[in-house]
Amino acid sequence: MRKRLIGHGPAEVAAAEPGWMDLENLAQVEVTSEVVDHPIESALIPGTGSGWRAAQPGEQTVRLLFDEPLKLKRIHLVFHEGGPERTQEFVLRWSPDGGQSYREILRQQYNFSPSVAAPEIEDYDIDLDGVTALELRIVPDISGGSALASLAQLRLA
């Protein structure tokens, strides 16, 4: 389902950055949870906020369901954390059949440290054709702590 707020006028939204797909007009988004002040749109649409943040700890899923099958050449992710020291894992998967089955693209783990405020930037060149869904699963603390998942940016080309 496409997401919108009832009772609000049309919002001023920045156009897609050159070279990146306009996800607002190409996909529906599903998310397991979100903080009201950090909705998923702020990670997917340039100029709309400071990124997405989950409303509850534990594994979270962000799923893009494309209106038409797409060819993907690049995935760009930015994670920016200032929370407790921990190891985070994310998994990217894609579906050629509207989410009936998924194929793993990659699985990545990295450490966050409160003493280092640098963002984690992941940029992948890929070659996938016929993508009908893209799923990002985030485990913010693989040891089971109470950290919240977040995503500063997700861009596709």
Phi, psi and omega in degrees: 000145174281148185253138173203159180263135180277140174088004178248146177289174180297137181271150173280118182235135179293144177292161178300144179292147180305135178091340180259150178291147177274083186298331180301325182257357183251345189212157166262152180237140174239140181216143183289326176196163176199149173279138184306319181281354181224065182287162182300329180302328183288349173263338186261332185247118182304140174079013184250006177153192187260017177105171183269147173220135178291151179272346182218154180289168177099182183300138180229153179232134170242123184234127175258126177249111186279142180295324179226149177302139184239159170257123179251133180245339185206141174234129181236122180236141174230125175245131178231116185233144174231012185279201183293157177296134182190169172252125179253148176233142170226153179230131173253130178226155178228157181232136174266356188229041175069023178094007177288326177217154181231150176238131182287133174269310179196162177226130186223138173238146174205163183259138171255139178229133180298337181281347180242114184265012182288141177288154173266115182248125180240127182226120186235129170272126182226173176216087181239131180240142178081029182283120178255341178209146176230130184236133174243117176252130182240127170251103188292339178210105185293346177274000176089015179293186186261021180294150178260137176289149175208163180210118180282319182210145167224118179233145179232146174222000000 
